[in-house]
Amino acid sequence: MNAAATVTHNYPAQRTLRLLAPRARTRIAVVLGSGWGGLTTHVQNPIRIPYADLEGFPHATVAGHCGELWLSHIGGQEVAVLSGRQHGYETGAVDAMKTPLRVLQALGCDTLVQTNAAGSLRTDMPPHSLMVLDDHINLPQRSPLINETGSARFVSMVDAYDPALRSQAIGIAAAHGVALHTGVYAWAFGPQFETPAEIRMLARLGADAVGMSTVPETILARHAGMRVLALSLITNMGAGLSTEQLSHAHTLSQAQASSEAASGLLAAIIGGITLCKTETNT
């Protein structure tokens, strides 16, 4: 585990959560991207807390991101579901999810499950496909760890997406009759969509899908020593690969069409993954 994981943080939102959910012993944090909001229907009798009530949590400004924290269970797993994220293109800052993730880590989360909507760069992975990330390309070369101090800020990104969790997710998907593609996700800053030339460049760099999120949160999670599993819902082909007219409304409509199936599979994966044993003092 990364050394930063042992650092104790004391955030006001942490105290708020201890007051509102004193019995929470959450191991899994989930970040819901566009098209994945249906996961909340699988959360059993949740405690729902608006981000506005949690100091340091971001204001969600993008359609499809409601901005609430849900605390409860999915299957036998205790979860903290972040329904909505703030993207770098909203304010220019890429560390908006730092406080939420550190607060949830203090609550006990050691595993982060991320989701996003993405454009495909592969003809064999059309819209409505699902992809599990095995790596990423940080195209803007921006980091949420700027201004961190100490040697722990130099985080290794080898196996940033946990191989064991990925293998389990693929197995659970197969058991449900769902083909789960594996690939590399490229983070483009946005909010504009990529040009056809940029899509061709990304394909040559080895990207399989492209989107405007996820990578900053993965860096933050790895800095905190958390394991990461990430899934993309393919909503469109990259610019120049089809005749689609790309827009956020188009992305949302495509995501909504696949939301129920994607969210159902995500609930099965969360309920079925094996967590690492927690360390106990003797």
Secondary structure, 3 states (H helix, E strand, C coil): CCHHHHCCCCCHHHHHHHHHCCCCCCCEEEEECCCCHHHHHHCEEEEEEEHHHCCCCCCCCCCCCCCEEEEEEECCEEEEEEECCCCHHHHCCCCCCHHHHHHHHHHCCCEEEEEEEEEECCCCCCCCCEEEEEEEEECCCCCCCCCCCCHHHCCCCCCCCCHHHHHHHHHHHHHCCCCEEEEEEEECCCCCCCCHHHHHHHHHHCCCEEECCCHHHHHHHHHCCCEEEEEEEEEEECCCCCCCCCCHHHHHHHHHHHHHHHHHHHHHHHHHCCCCCCCCCC
